[in-house]
Amino acid sequence: MTRPFHQGHSDPTVQPVPASVVEQVDAADTTLSNPKWAVISIGSNLGNRLETLQGAVDALEDTPGVRVKAVSPVYETEPWGVEPGSQPSYFNAVVVLKTTLPPSSLLERAHAVEEAFHRVRDERWGARTLDVDIVAYAGVTSDDPRLTLPHPRAHERAFVLVPWHDVDPQAQLPGRGTVADLLSAVTREGVAPRADLELRLPE
């Protein structure tokens, strides 16, 4: 899944990069001077789920200071935190990227991508067209309520751990241990691989 990067075309459905993000990008963006690894979880359970996830991958790649390095296989998963059958199932995947953006700017971009796909935040655990979460950023740990790093529930979510392990079997979740060990402690029930579906790296 770690194919060579090729510059792609902008996704016309995605809003422009916020000015505040652009202002914080290193002038040496094209070479990604001193980049950091970040892991992003993406999910959708409304509309054309696969098309939406691909749009999110493309939008991340189109962000100044970001290069998508790997995209996981797609999994179909049961919604988290709601009654079974009360919502459509999700398509979930994990994106590994390198970035010169600080975590706060990467979060701002993640929210902008969600909004471009009409994400509505009126209900916790509600159905959504797109969810873009920062799972981990380098080895950073933070208790900031706006962006807690690593994601406070990633260690118990198979729909994050399974695809992450696919793209990086040696991955570690800061402060929690290896993804492989964390995965052995959770159930994979309700997390089904979709071998018939594929997200492509931007070309």
N, C-alpha and C positions, 0 to 999 in steps of 0.2 A: 504493500500500500504506500510505500515511501517512494513515489516516482519523482523524477527530476522536475523541478519547477520551470514553467514557461509562462511568461507574462500573458495574461488574458485580457478579455474585453470587459468594460464596465457593464454591470447589470443595470439596464435602464429602469428597473423597478425600484432601485435602491436610492435613498436620499443621498445628497452630497455629504461628504465628510464634514462634520461640524467644524467651524472655524477655530474653536478653542482646542480641538484635537490637532489640527494642522499646525497651530502656533507652537505646540509642544514637540513636534517631530524634529529630530536631529537633521541638520542640513545635509549630512552624509547619508540620508535615508536610503538611497539606491544601493549602497553597499552594506546597509544594516550594521553600522559601526556599533560594536559592543552590544549585540542583541541578547535578549533573554528568552528562554523557552516559556511558553504558556500553553495550557491545556483548556480547551473550550468544549463544553457540552451543548449540543443543539438538539432540539426536539420540536415536534409539531403533531397536533392531533385534530386540526381543522383544515379544510380545504385540500388542495393538492399537496400532500405532505412531502413527497419526495422532491417535487419542484421547489417547494419552499426551503427545504434543507439545502438543496443545491444553490439556491439564491443566496442563502446565508454564507455558505462557503465562498462563493464568488465575491460577495460584499466584503467579507473579511480580507480577502486577497487584494481587493481594490483600495484598501485603507493604506494611506501613507504610513510607512514605518512598520508594516506587517507583511510577512511572507508565510503562506500556508505551506507546511512541510509534509504533512500526512493527514489522511482522512480515513476514518475507520469504516468497517462494514456497517450496514444499516441493520438495526434491530427493531422489531415490533414489540412494544411493551404495554403492559397494563398501566393505566393512570395511577399516579402516586397520591395517597391520602384521601381517596374518595371511595364511595360505595362501588363495588364491582358492577359493571354494566351501565353506570350512570354517565359515562363519557366514552367517546370513540377511543380506540387504542392509539398510542403514539408511535411515530417513527423517531428513533433516537440514533445519534452518532456522536463521535468525538473527533475534534479537530486539534491537531498539534501544530503550533506555529512558533515562529521567531519574531520578536518585535522589539523596536526601540522605544515604544510608547511606555510610559509609566502605567501602573495598574489603573489609576483613576481615569486616564484617557482611554485605555482599552475598555473599561466599563462603559464609558460614555458612548463609545462606538458600538458596543454590544447593544445598548439601549436604542441607539439610532437605527440599527439594523432591524431590531424587533418592531419598532414603530413603522418602518417602511413596509413591513408585512402586516400592519394593522393589529399588532398585539394590544390587547385590552387588559388593564390591571384592576379590574373591579371585584375580583373574587380570588382569595387564596386557594390554590390547588385547582383553579378554574381551567376549563379548556382554553387552549390558545393556539393561534396560527403559528407562533414561533416563540421558542424559549431559547435564549442564548446566555449561558452561565459561564463565568470564569471559574474553573475547577481549581487550578493551581497556576501560580506565576513564579517561575524559578523556585528558589527555596524560601520565598517570602512567607512569613506568618504574620497575621494582623487581626486584631479584634475590632477593627473599625466597623461599626454597624452598617455603614453604606456599602462596604466591600470587605467581608470577612475572608481571609485567606489562610489556608485553602478553604474551599467551600465547606461550610460546617456540616453538611449532610452527605458529602460525596462518599465518605468511607462506608456508608450503609446502603448505597444505591447501586444495585447490580446493573441498572441501565446506564450508569456512568462507568463503573469498574470493568464490565465485560468488554465494551468496545475499546476502552483505553488500553486494556491488557492486550487486545488484538494488535494494536499499532505499536505498542512498546511494552513487551513482556517484562522488562527490567525496571519499569517505572516505579517511582516512590511518591507517595502522598506525604508532603512535609508534615512531620509531627505524628503521623499515623502508621508509617511503615510501608512495606512494599504493596503494590496493587495486587500482586498474586496472593499474598497472605490475607489481605482484606477480602479478596474475592472468595477465598476458601471459607470465610466466616459468614457469608450471606447466601441466601437462596437465589438461584437463577430462575425460579418459577415466575412465569409471566414475562420473561425476556427471551424472545424467539428470534433467531437469526433469519434474515431475509436474503438468502443467497441469490434471489431473482432480481434484487435491486442493487444499485451501485451509485455512490457519489464519486464524481471525478475531481481530480485535482485541477485547478484552473490551468488553462493552456495558453 
